[in-house]
Amino acid sequence: MEGNNNNNNGGCCCGSFVQRCKPYIAMISLQFGYAGMNIITKVSLNRGMSHYVLVVYRHAFATAAIAPFALVLERKVRPKITFLMFMQMFVLGLLGPVIDQNLYYMGLKFTSPTYSCAISNMLPAMTFVMAVIFRMEKLDMRKVRCQAKVIGTAVTVAGAMLMTLYKGKVINFFWSSYMHHPRNYVPDNSTNTSASGETDWVKGSILLIFATLAWASFFILQAVTLRKYSAQLSLTAIVCFLGTLQSIAVTFVMEHSPNVWTIGWDMNLLAAAYAGIVSSGIAYYVQGIVMQRRGPVFVTAFSPLMMIIVAVMGSFILAENIYLGGVIGAILIVVGLYSVLWGKYKEHKEKEAENIITVDEPIKCCVDDQIIGRLETVIEDSESNDIEMQKGDHNEACKELSLTIISNNNNNKNNDDDDVTKA
């Protein structure tokens, strides 16, 4: 029996540990997906694909991948869409698929994947500030967890800026000598030597900053929308569909040549399919689930990991140089990320403790009242039963006594009759 109890306790502990780790595993996996998207789309853009067309195909793939699951799995739990809710979905499609991704791809084309990810690391800071403004995050600097979130966000941004502004010496890894530039990729380091390259670099930086601001706004509005429309798959499918329609309209305005829509069985198709299914469909859905449990700040806190992953993958695939400033910045980003996650973990534990206390107190009172009432009823019943039993015993004794008296009287009467007969 003790062995079974120990096994059950061990299974419960393992199960609870896995449940606690699920949000972290999901967000880390998404960063790998985003990193792969950055590498593939950079190659596709360098091959001449229009980023407007890429956004259209990306969300068309995302809608086709998510919509069947939404129709089947959420047909019974899908809330009704009001006009206000539809407008929120429309703005979500405008912020994410149209504004953020078009500006991000334009900035990516002018810069490099590693630099684009470094600028995008301002996302946690922007989201945190916006969450505080809209009262989605409570900021009490007297508490250590709030201090950890603020300091961690500042350290993360500082690490990203260090990677952006300071390069330092080139670090040669053991695989660097075996890496060669792909035929369709030209390193962006050469662009720094010319005036036009400097202009494009500044232009790309500005575009990336506005893209990050739109992405942070998307997270805040998505968290608000999920409060009333809890069907994550349906919301993802609708946002991707609306984003596809809006992107088509933008592409018709910006691209006048019909040849830009041509796509074959090449890197362009892979970039559109991968970005649509992984970075839009699956990412929006997973982010929505985690956001309902932990909030938008927790979701965006993992974005700095993408830059580290892209830097390593870029070193392998695109033969990009890794500089000393990038390594130091990556270390700062990891420290800042750990600080933010620690603060969010403590905040989550405090909320769980508060919920348990508020839920348990009335239950305990009710349970105590019920137990006392039951005890009083049991005592009264037992006392009444004792009294009834005593009464019953007394009545039975009286009956037995009366029967004995009657029988004795009958015997005496019979004896008298016998004496008279004899006489």
ZAPAVO-152345 format. One record per residue (C-alpha): x, y, z; residue number from 0; chain; residue in three letters. Coordinates in nm, 4 decimals. Layout:
N
R;u;v;w;num;chaine;residu
R;X;Y;Z;NUM;A;Ala
...
***
This chain:
423
R;u;v;w;num;chaine;residu
R;0.0000;0.0000;0.0000;0;A;Met
R;0.2783;0.2424;0.0894;1;A;Glu
R;0.4525;0.1651;-0.2397;2;A;Gly
R;0.1355;0.2427;-0.4325;3;A;Asn
R;0.0918;0.5695;-0.2448;4;A;Asn
R;0.4496;0.6675;-0.3199;5;A;Asn
R;0.4003;0.5842;-0.6877;6;A;Asn
R;0.0826;0.7892;-0.6974;7;A;Asn
R;0.2534;1.0836;-0.5290;8;A;Asn
R;0.5437;1.0591;-0.7718;9;A;Gly
R;0.3071;1.0499;-1.0675;10;A;Gly
R;0.1180;1.3548;-0.9395;11;A;Cys
R;0.4429;1.5467;-0.8872;12;A;Cys
R;0.5659;1.4608;-1.2371;13;A;Cys
R;0.2299;1.5546;-1.3868;14;A;Gly
R;0.2187;1.8901;-1.2087;15;A;Ser
R;0.5800;1.9608;-1.3115;16;A;Phe
R;0.4970;1.8925;-1.6763;17;A;Val
R;0.1908;2.1186;-1.6533;18;A;Gln
R;0.4047;2.4018;-1.5120;19;A;Arg
R;0.6640;2.3564;-1.7863;20;A;Cys
R;0.4187;2.3570;-2.0780;21;A;Lys
R;0.4050;2.7388;-2.1251;22;A;Pro
R;0.7847;2.7620;-2.1203;23;A;Tyr
R;0.8320;2.4737;-2.3658;24;A;Ile
R;0.5670;2.6171;-2.5989;25;A;Ala
R;0.7208;2.9648;-2.6106;26;A;Met
R;1.0779;2.8366;-2.6549;27;A;Ile
R;0.9613;2.6142;-2.9415;28;A;Ser
R;0.7940;2.9135;-3.1046;29;A;Leu
R;1.1203;3.1079;-3.0942;30;A;Gln
R;1.2893;2.8291;-3.2916;31;A;Phe
R;1.0030;2.8500;-3.5413;32;A;Gly
R;1.0395;3.2272;-3.5721;33;A;Tyr
R;1.4162;3.1929;-3.6145;34;A;Ala
R;1.3738;2.9499;-3.9028;35;A;Gly
R;1.1247;3.1873;-4.0620;36;A;Met
R;1.3776;3.4732;-4.0483;37;A;Asn
R;1.6445;3.2692;-4.2246;38;A;Ile
R;1.4169;3.1301;-4.4959;39;A;Ile
R;1.2423;3.4590;-4.5726;40;A;Thr
R;1.5753;3.6438;-4.5911;41;A;Lys
R;1.6887;3.4062;-4.8636;42;A;Val
R;1.3531;3.4382;-5.0415;43;A;Ser
R;1.3596;3.8191;-5.0308;44;A;Leu
R;1.7134;3.8223;-5.1675;45;A;Asn
R;1.5902;3.6106;-5.4573;46;A;Arg
R;1.3592;3.8967;-5.5554;47;A;Gly
R;1.0241;3.7982;-5.4038;48;A;Met
R;0.7965;4.0884;-5.3134;49;A;Ser
R;0.7334;4.1069;-4.9392;50;A;His
R;0.3757;4.2223;-5.0062;51;A;Tyr
R;0.3056;3.9034;-5.2004;52;A;Val
R;0.4869;3.6978;-4.9372;53;A;Leu
R;0.2515;3.8317;-4.6669;54;A;Val
R;-0.0536;3.7419;-4.8807;55;A;Val
R;0.0604;3.3860;-4.9464;56;A;Tyr
R;0.1749;3.3456;-4.5884;57;A;Arg
R;-0.1671;3.4157;-4.4407;58;A;His
R;-0.3471;3.2264;-4.7133;59;A;Ala
R;-0.1486;2.9179;-4.6076;60;A;Phe
R;-0.2201;2.9950;-4.2409;61;A;Ala
R;-0.5953;3.0246;-4.3026;62;A;Thr
R;-0.6041;2.7002;-4.5011;63;A;Ala
R;-0.4142;2.5172;-4.2256;64;A;Ala
R;-0.6102;2.6453;-3.9242;65;A;Ile
R;-0.9673;2.6889;-4.0537;66;A;Ala
R;-1.0580;2.3147;-4.0796;67;A;Pro
R;-0.9522;2.2522;-3.7191;68;A;Phe
R;-1.1462;2.5589;-3.6015;69;A;Ala
R;-1.4627;2.4488;-3.7833;70;A;Leu
R;-1.4530;2.0950;-3.6436;71;A;Val
R;-1.3102;2.1320;-3.2926;72;A;Leu
R;-1.4830;2.4553;-3.1866;73;A;Glu
R;-1.8222;2.4230;-3.3543;74;A;Arg
R;-1.9984;2.3946;-3.0159;75;A;Lys
R;-1.7979;2.6471;-2.8130;76;A;Val
R;-1.7606;2.9281;-3.0668;77;A;Arg
R;-1.9119;3.2535;-2.9295;78;A;Pro
R;-2.1256;3.4828;-3.1403;79;A;Lys
R;-1.9373;3.7656;-3.3098;80;A;Ile
R;-2.0663;4.1122;-3.2263;81;A;Thr
R;-1.9827;4.4241;-3.4262;82;A;Phe
R;-1.7308;4.5428;-3.1642;83;A;Leu
R;-1.5647;4.2013;-3.1603;84;A;Met
R;-1.5460;4.1965;-3.5410;85;A;Phe
R;-1.3799;4.5386;-3.5390;86;A;Met
R;-1.1231;4.4103;-3.2889;87;A;Gln
R;-1.0508;4.1153;-3.5202;88;A;Met
R;-1.0247;4.3511;-3.8177;89;A;Phe
R;-0.7707;4.5676;-3.6338;90;A;Val
R;-0.5803;4.2543;-3.5299;91;A;Leu
R;-0.5549;4.1547;-3.8959;92;A;Gly
R;-0.4340;4.5035;-3.9781;93;A;Leu
R;-0.1754;4.5246;-3.6981;94;A;Leu
R;-0.0231;4.1774;-3.7316;95;A;Gly
R;-0.0411;4.0491;-4.0894;96;A;Pro
R;-0.0379;4.3839;-4.2710;97;A;Val
R;0.1526;4.6516;-4.0780;98;A;Ile
R;0.3903;4.4478;-3.8653;99;A;Asp
R;0.4959;4.1900;-4.1209;100;A;Gln
R;0.5259;4.4217;-4.4202;101;A;Asn
R;0.7363;4.6671;-4.2226;102;A;Leu
R;0.9408;4.3831;-4.0716;103;A;Tyr
R;1.0142;4.2287;-4.4112;104;A;Tyr
R;1.1121;4.5692;-4.5506;105;A;Met
R;1.3481;4.6221;-4.2575;106;A;Gly
R;1.4823;4.2683;-4.2940;107;A;Leu
R;1.5573;4.3333;-4.6612;108;A;Lys
R;1.7572;4.6468;-4.5766;109;A;Phe
R;1.9479;4.4880;-4.2847;110;A;Thr
R;2.0282;4.1313;-4.1733;111;A;Ser
R;1.8356;3.8615;-3.9822;112;A;Pro
R;2.0491;3.9009;-3.6695;113;A;Thr
R;2.0098;4.2792;-3.6677;114;A;Tyr
R;1.6342;4.2523;-3.7284;115;A;Ser
R;1.5974;4.0176;-3.4323;116;A;Cys
R;1.8092;4.2515;-3.2183;117;A;Ala
R;1.5744;4.5436;-3.2887;118;A;Ile
R;1.2746;4.3182;-3.2263;119;A;Ser
R;1.4027;4.2559;-2.8752;120;A;Asn
R;1.2439;4.5850;-2.7758;121;A;Met
R;0.9138;4.3959;-2.7965;122;A;Leu
R;0.9073;4.2898;-2.4261;123;A;Pro
R;0.9767;4.6478;-2.3128;124;A;Ala
R;0.7097;4.7949;-2.5414;125;A;Met
R;0.4557;4.5309;-2.4396;126;A;Thr
R;0.5334;4.5788;-2.0706;127;A;Phe
R;0.4879;4.9572;-2.0923;128;A;Val
R;0.1631;4.9229;-2.2874;129;A;Met
R;0.0350;4.6580;-2.0454;130;A;Ala
R;0.1014;4.8932;-1.7534;131;A;Val
R;-0.0729;5.1800;-1.9355;132;A;Ile
R;-0.3824;4.9687;-2.0052;133;A;Phe
R;-0.3752;4.8256;-1.6489;134;A;Arg
R;-0.3104;4.4715;-1.7617;135;A;Met
R;0.0006;4.4641;-1.5437;136;A;Glu
R;0.0156;4.5980;-1.1886;137;A;Lys
R;0.3381;4.7793;-1.1146;138;A;Leu
R;0.4255;4.8042;-0.7459;139;A;Asp
R;0.7945;4.8876;-0.7123;140;A;Met
R;0.7881;4.7985;-0.3425;141;A;Arg
R;0.7630;4.4318;-0.4406;142;A;Lys
R;1.0706;4.2414;-0.5501;143;A;Val
R;0.8929;4.0665;-0.8395;144;A;Arg
R;0.7975;4.4022;-0.9959;145;A;Cys
R;1.1537;4.5260;-0.9569;146;A;Gln
R;1.2775;4.2079;-1.1245;147;A;Ala
R;1.0434;4.2579;-1.4228;148;A;Lys
R;1.1452;4.6217;-1.4704;149;A;Val
R;1.5190;4.5574;-1.4303;150;A;Ile
R;1.5006;4.2467;-1.6509;151;A;Gly
R;1.3242;4.4384;-1.9266;152;A;Thr
R;1.5827;4.7169;-1.9108;153;A;Ala
R;1.8732;4.4679;-1.9197;154;A;Val
R;1.7161;4.2871;-2.2161;155;A;Thr
R;1.6849;4.6097;-2.4145;156;A;Val
R;2.0407;4.7056;-2.3185;157;A;Ala
R;2.1690;4.3712;-2.4471;158;A;Gly
R;1.9824;4.4156;-2.7741;159;A;Ala
R;2.1181;4.7672;-2.8182;160;A;Met
R;2.4694;4.6452;-2.7419;161;A;Leu
R;2.4402;4.3873;-3.0180;162;A;Met
R;2.3178;4.6615;-3.2493;163;A;Thr
R;2.5670;4.9393;-3.1733;164;A;Leu
R;2.8834;4.7503;-3.0802;165;A;Tyr
R;3.0421;4.4773;-3.2875;166;A;Lys
R;3.3974;4.4283;-3.1635;167;A;Gly
R;3.6178;4.1472;-3.2838;168;A;Lys
R;3.4930;3.8654;-3.5012;169;A;Val
R;3.4668;3.5376;-3.3116;170;A;Ile
R;3.5690;3.2404;-3.5229;171;A;Asn
R;3.4020;2.9173;-3.4195;172;A;Phe
R;3.5313;2.5762;-3.5193;173;A;Phe
R;3.2688;2.5480;-3.7943;174;A;Trp
R;3.3432;2.8921;-3.9446;175;A;Ser
R;3.6166;2.7663;-4.1755;176;A;Ser
R;3.3807;2.5088;-4.3266;177;A;Tyr
R;3.0967;2.7555;-4.3942;178;A;Met
R;3.0523;2.9188;-4.7346;179;A;His
R;2.8067;3.1843;-4.8446;180;A;His
R;2.5074;3.0438;-5.0285;181;A;Pro
R;2.4741;3.1403;-5.3912;182;A;Arg
R;2.1529;3.3354;-5.3328;183;A;Asn
R;2.2678;3.5201;-5.0237;184;A;Tyr
R;2.5024;3.8162;-5.0126;185;A;Val
R;2.6202;3.9228;-4.6643;186;A;Pro
R;2.5055;4.2616;-4.5537;187;A;Asp
R;2.8406;4.3552;-4.3991;188;A;Asn
R;2.9549;4.5092;-4.7246;189;A;Ser
R;2.6703;4.7556;-4.7230;190;A;Thr
R;2.8188;4.9355;-4.4258;191;A;Asn
R;3.1096;5.0676;-4.6320;192;A;Thr
R;2.8963;5.2825;-4.8636;193;A;Ser
R;2.6743;5.5834;-4.7983;194;A;Ala
R;2.3752;5.4128;-4.9569;195;A;Ser
R;2.4336;5.1146;-4.7323;196;A;Gly
R;2.4294;5.3391;-4.4252;197;A;Glu
R;2.1070;5.5029;-4.5453;198;A;Thr
R;1.9407;5.1673;-4.6022;199;A;Asp
R;2.0574;5.0490;-4.2597;200;A;Trp
R;1.8989;5.3515;-4.0871;201;A;Val
R;1.5819;5.3166;-4.2942;202;A;Lys
R;1.5624;4.9477;-4.2069;203;A;Gly
R;1.6097;5.0254;-3.8362;204;A;Ser
R;1.3198;5.2738;-3.8374;205;A;Ile
R;1.0944;5.0276;-4.0181;206;A;Leu
R;1.1828;4.7542;-3.7685;207;A;Leu
R;1.1025;4.9799;-3.4716;208;A;Ile
R;0.7566;5.0616;-3.6103;209;A;Phe
R;0.7014;4.6930;-3.6877;210;A;Ala
R;0.7865;4.6030;-3.3278;211;A;Thr
R;0.5447;4.8674;-3.1981;212;A;Leu
R;0.2672;4.7238;-3.4161;213;A;Ala
R;0.3518;4.3726;-3.2939;214;A;Trp
R;0.3307;4.4827;-2.9292;215;A;Ala
R;-0.0065;4.6452;-2.9986;216;A;Ser
R;-0.1206;4.3189;-3.1569;217;A;Phe
R;-0.0409;4.1277;-2.8365;218;A;Phe
R;-0.2282;4.3753;-2.6174;219;A;Ile
R;-0.5375;4.3734;-2.8389;220;A;Leu
R;-0.5273;3.9952;-2.8715;221;A;Gln
R;-0.5300;3.9604;-2.4923;222;A;Ala
R;-0.8317;4.1932;-2.4726;223;A;Val
R;-1.0184;4.0074;-2.7492;224;A;Thr
R;-0.9597;3.6655;-2.5914;225;A;Leu
R;-1.1455;3.7736;-2.2786;226;A;Arg
R;-1.4755;3.7744;-2.4703;227;A;Lys
R;-1.3935;3.5441;-2.7621;228;A;Tyr
R;-1.2277;3.2427;-2.6006;229;A;Ser
R;-1.2187;3.0177;-2.9109;230;A;Ala
R;-0.8483;3.0457;-2.9947;231;A;Gln
R;-0.8525;2.8426;-3.3164;232;A;Leu
R;-1.1479;3.0336;-3.4586;233;A;Ser
R;-0.9918;3.3665;-3.3649;234;A;Leu
R;-0.6652;3.2658;-3.5328;235;A;Thr
R;-0.8431;3.1558;-3.8505;236;A;Ala
R;-1.0524;3.4752;-3.8697;237;A;Ile
R;-0.7533;3.7044;-3.8091;238;A;Val
R;-0.5461;3.5236;-4.0727;239;A;Cys
R;-0.8364;3.5378;-4.3219;240;A;Phe
R;-0.8937;3.9096;-4.2643;241;A;Leu
R;-0.5190;3.9679;-4.2861;242;A;Gly
R;-0.5132;3.7871;-4.6216;243;A;Thr
R;-0.7889;4.0099;-4.7623;244;A;Leu
R;-0.6246;4.3275;-4.6329;245;A;Gln
R;-0.2842;4.2190;-4.7651;246;A;Ser
R;-0.4330;4.1548;-5.1099;247;A;Ile
R;-0.5721;4.5090;-5.1157;248;A;Ala
R;-0.2344;4.6547;-5.0080;249;A;Val
R;-0.0487;4.4464;-5.2691;250;A;Thr
R;-0.2759;4.5656;-5.5504;251;A;Phe
R;-0.1992;4.9231;-5.4490;252;A;Val
R;0.1775;4.8802;-5.4060;253;A;Met
R;0.2570;4.6241;-5.6794;254;A;Glu
R;0.1287;4.6945;-6.0321;255;A;His
R;0.3021;4.4131;-6.2199;256;A;Ser
R;0.1091;4.0831;-6.2383;257;A;Pro
R;0.4366;3.8906;-6.2523;258;A;Asn
R;0.4963;3.9479;-5.8801;259;A;Val
R;0.2229;3.6948;-5.8029;260;A;Trp
R;0.4115;3.4165;-5.9775;261;A;Thr
R;0.5364;3.1493;-5.7408;262;A;Ile
R;0.6872;2.8117;-5.8223;263;A;Gly
R;0.8185;2.5028;-5.6464;264;A;Trp
R;1.1164;2.6856;-5.5020;265;A;Asp
R;1.2348;2.8766;-5.1947;266;A;Met
R;0.9539;3.1307;-5.2357;267;A;Asn
R;0.6880;2.8633;-5.1898;268;A;Leu
R;0.8754;2.7158;-4.8933;269;A;Leu
R;0.9046;3.0586;-4.7301;270;A;Ala
R;0.5335;3.1321;-4.7738;271;A;Ala
R;0.4191;2.7882;-4.6527;272;A;Ala
R;0.6579;2.7754;-4.3565;273;A;Tyr
R;0.5867;3.1321;-4.2447;274;A;Ala
R;0.2114;3.0823;-4.2838;275;A;Gly
R;0.1684;2.7480;-4.1102;276;A;Ile
R;0.4336;2.7800;-3.8379;277;A;Val
R;0.4872;3.1522;-3.7765;278;A;Ser
R;0.1264;3.2654;-3.8259;279;A;Ser
R;-0.1210;2.9797;-3.7776;280;A;Gly
R;0.0452;2.7749;-3.5043;281;A;Ile
R;0.2133;3.0777;-3.3448;282;A;Ala
R;-0.1077;3.2830;-3.3097;283;A;Tyr
R;-0.2902;2.9845;-3.1606;284;A;Tyr
R;-0.0183;2.8870;-2.9105;285;A;Val
R;0.0404;3.2497;-2.8096;286;A;Gln
R;-0.3330;3.2901;-2.7457;287;A;Gly
R;-0.3459;2.9860;-2.5171;288;A;Ile
R;-0.0381;3.0902;-2.3177;289;A;Val
R;-0.1577;3.4514;-2.3059;290;A;Met
R;-0.4878;3.3503;-2.1457;291;A;Gln
R;-0.2939;3.1835;-1.8634;292;A;Arg
R;0.0099;3.4079;-1.8176;293;A;Arg
R;-0.0601;3.7378;-1.9950;294;A;Gly
R;0.1061;3.9226;-2.2860;295;A;Pro
R;0.4240;4.0171;-2.0970;296;A;Val
R;0.5083;3.6506;-2.0356;297;A;Phe
R;0.4586;3.5676;-2.4043;298;A;Val
R;0.6796;3.8482;-2.5340;299;A;Thr
R;0.9516;3.7907;-2.2736;300;A;Ala
R;1.0837;3.4971;-2.4803;301;A;Phe
R;1.1396;3.6974;-2.8011;302;A;Ser
R;1.5077;3.7770;-2.7206;303;A;Pro
R;1.5859;3.4060;-2.7519;304;A;Leu
R;1.5045;3.4289;-3.1228;305;A;Met
R;1.8000;3.6603;-3.1806;306;A;Met
R;2.0444;3.4149;-3.0234;307;A;Ile
R;1.9000;3.1281;-3.2254;308;A;Ile
R;1.9121;3.3334;-3.5471;309;A;Val
R;2.2730;3.4351;-3.4799;310;A;Ala
R;2.3788;3.0705;-3.4445;311;A;Val
R;2.1682;2.9537;-3.7413;312;A;Met
R;2.2919;3.2471;-3.9493;313;A;Gly
R;2.6460;3.1422;-3.8703;314;A;Ser
R;2.5725;2.7939;-4.0014;315;A;Phe
R;2.3386;2.8622;-4.2948;316;A;Ile
R;2.4162;3.2184;-4.4087;317;A;Leu
R;2.7814;3.2276;-4.2950;318;A;Ala
R;2.7216;3.5490;-4.0993;319;A;Glu
R;2.9973;3.6704;-3.8700;320;A;Asn
R;2.9430;3.6587;-3.4939;321;A;Ile
R;3.1023;3.9487;-3.3086;322;A;Tyr
R;3.2116;3.9945;-2.9489;323;A;Leu
R;2.9399;4.2550;-2.8926;324;A;Gly
R;2.6817;4.0034;-3.0037;325;A;Gly
R;2.8025;3.7462;-2.7525;326;A;Val
R;2.8037;3.9958;-2.4629;327;A;Ile
R;2.4620;4.1246;-2.5684;328;A;Gly
R;2.3272;3.7698;-2.5825;329;A;Ala
R;2.4456;3.7067;-2.2259;330;A;Ile
R;2.2723;4.0242;-2.1069;331;A;Leu
R;1.9566;3.9225;-2.2880;332;A;Ile
R;1.9529;3.5825;-2.1185;333;A;Val
R;2.0045;3.7445;-1.7763;334;A;Val
R;1.7269;3.9958;-1.8407;335;A;Gly
R;1.4957;3.7256;-1.9716;336;A;Leu
R;1.5550;3.5128;-1.6608;337;A;Tyr
R;1.4807;3.8146;-1.4383;338;A;Ser
R;1.1505;3.8872;-1.6153;339;A;Val
R;1.0434;3.5226;-1.6078;340;A;Leu
R;1.1312;3.4971;-1.2386;341;A;Trp
R;0.9136;3.8003;-1.1645;342;A;Gly
R;0.6261;3.6578;-1.3699;343;A;Lys
R;0.6634;3.3206;-1.1954;344;A;Tyr
R;0.6411;3.4819;-0.8510;345;A;Lys
R;0.3423;3.6874;-0.9620;346;A;Glu
R;0.1690;3.3745;-1.0926;347;A;His
R;0.2307;3.1936;-0.7629;348;A;Lys
R;0.0890;3.4861;-0.5633;349;A;Glu
R;-0.2252;3.4884;-0.7766;350;A;Lys
R;-0.2685;3.1136;-0.7307;351;A;Glu
R;-0.2291;3.1498;-0.3530;352;A;Ala
R;-0.4835;3.4344;-0.3429;353;A;Glu
R;-0.7324;3.2333;-0.5478;354;A;Asn
R;-0.6919;2.9313;-0.3214;355;A;Ile
R;-0.7450;3.1409;-0.0083;356;A;Ile
R;-1.0520;3.3216;-0.1424;357;A;Thr
R;-1.2059;2.9982;-0.2654;358;A;Val
R;-1.1235;2.7863;0.0392;359;A;Asp
R;-1.2458;3.0232;0.3125;360;A;Glu
R;-1.6209;3.0042;0.2378;361;A;Pro
R;-1.5912;2.6341;0.1668;362;A;Ile
R;-1.4266;2.5743;0.5026;363;A;Lys
R;-1.6988;2.7730;0.6788;364;A;Cys
R;-1.9698;2.5799;0.5029;365;A;Cys
R;-1.7938;2.2541;0.5748;366;A;Val
R;-1.7535;2.3424;0.9414;367;A;Asp
R;-2.1207;2.4417;0.9719;368;A;Asp
R;-2.2258;2.1232;0.8001;369;A;Gln
R;-2.0078;1.9103;1.0266;370;A;Ile
R;-2.1361;2.0817;1.3415;371;A;Ile
R;-2.4949;2.0486;1.2229;372;A;Gly
R;-2.4462;1.6830;1.1453;373;A;Arg
R;-2.2839;1.6199;1.4841;374;A;Leu
R;-2.5744;1.7906;1.6642;375;A;Glu
R;-2.8240;1.5874;1.4636;376;A;Thr
R;-2.6372;1.2666;1.5394;377;A;Val
R;-2.6270;1.3481;1.9127;378;A;Ile
R;-2.9952;1.4355;1.9210;379;A;Glu
R;-3.0833;1.1209;1.7298;380;A;Asp
R;-2.8719;0.9083;1.9598;381;A;Ser
R;-3.0282;1.0650;2.2701;382;A;Glu
R;-3.3782;1.0224;2.1334;383;A;Ser
R;-3.2987;0.6646;2.0440;384;A;Asn
R;-3.1709;0.5986;2.3942;385;A;Asp
R;-3.4876;0.7478;2.5444;386;A;Ile
R;-3.7067;0.5502;2.3103;387;A;Glu
R;-3.5126;0.2366;2.3884;388;A;Met
R;-3.5494;0.3003;2.7591;389;A;Gln
R;-3.9209;0.3637;2.7152;390;A;Lys
R;-3.9513;0.0509;2.5112;391;A;Gly
R;-3.7687;-0.1543;2.7743;392;A;Asp
R;-3.9920;-0.0080;3.0465;393;A;His
R;-4.3066;-0.0864;2.8528;394;A;Asn
R;-4.1903;-0.4391;2.7848;395;A;Glu
R;-4.1126;-0.4878;3.1559;396;A;Ala
R;-4.4577;-0.3589;3.2488;397;A;Cys
R;-4.6191;-0.5907;3.0014;398;A;Lys
R;-4.4266;-0.8866;3.1366;399;A;Glu
R;-4.5207;-0.7923;3.4929;400;A;Leu
R;-4.8881;-0.7581;3.4038;401;A;Ser
R;-4.8850;-1.0916;3.2284;402;A;Leu
R;-4.7230;-1.2527;3.5305;403;A;Thr
R;-4.9866;-1.1028;3.7640;404;A;Ile
R;-5.2684;-1.2149;3.5358;405;A;Ile
R;-5.1305;-1.5659;3.5142;406;A;Ser
R;-5.0875;-1.5813;3.8903;407;A;Asn
R;-5.4450;-1.4637;3.9399;408;A;Asn
R;-5.5690;-1.7266;3.6991;409;A;Asn
R;-5.3762;-1.9967;3.8807;410;A;Asn
R;-5.5167;-1.8860;4.2175;411;A;Asn
R;-5.8681;-1.8832;4.0766;412;A;Lys
R;-5.8282;-2.2330;3.9406;413;A;Asn
R;-5.6990;-2.3564;4.2725;414;A;Asn
R;-6.0032;-2.2085;4.4515;415;A;Asp
R;-6.2412;-2.3767;4.2120;416;A;Asp
R;-6.0721;-2.7099;4.2703;417;A;Asp
R;-6.1091;-2.6734;4.6468;418;A;Asp
R;-6.4816;-2.6023;4.6183;419;A;Val
R;-6.5361;-2.9054;4.3992;420;A;Thr
R;-6.3578;-3.1326;4.6454;421;A;Lys
R;-6.5623;-3.0033;4.9311;422;A;Ala
***
